[in-house]
């Protein structure tokens, strides 16, 4: 539980479970709100350390892109994606983008 005011409206919170049985049920691993505007935001689904996770990401404003098995999809405001790790996907901030908030 967080206490006191949160100074930034953008943050990520990670949940780390210590007991083995908790990994066998559905649970939240991390949760957050971010805004990016640089090409260094680039995640390859085959190059991540996490295994057996599912990513859900919803665009609040701006636009990102996701490449799923070679097909590129735009991610404007109001769209989302759901992908497994590992899998052939890559989501990223586009070269000519301005901001992407999710």
C-alpha positions, 0 to 999 in steps of 0.5 A, a space after each residue: 500500500 502506498 502512503 502519502 502523495 505521489 509526486 509523479 503521475 508516471 510510475 511502474 510498480 512491480 509485484 514479486 512473489 516469494 512463494 512457489 504456489 503463487 506462480 501457478 495462478 493468474 496474478 499481476 507482475 507489474 503495473 504502471 503508467 508511462 509516457 515515452 518519446 524516444 527510440 530507446 523504448 523498444 522491446 523484443 519478445 524473444 530477447 526478454 528475461 521474463 518467461 511465461 508472462 503475458 503483456 497487456 498494454 493500452 494506449 492512452 494517447 499518442 501512438 506506438 507500433 508493434 510488429 507481430 511475426 513481421 506484420 506492423 500494427 499501429 497503436 493509437 489512443 484507445 487500442 491495446 495489445 496482448 502478447 506472450 513472452 517469449 513470442 515473435 513480437 516487438 513493440 516500440 516507439 516509432 522513429 517519427 513519433 511525438 509521445 506515446 502514453 500507455 
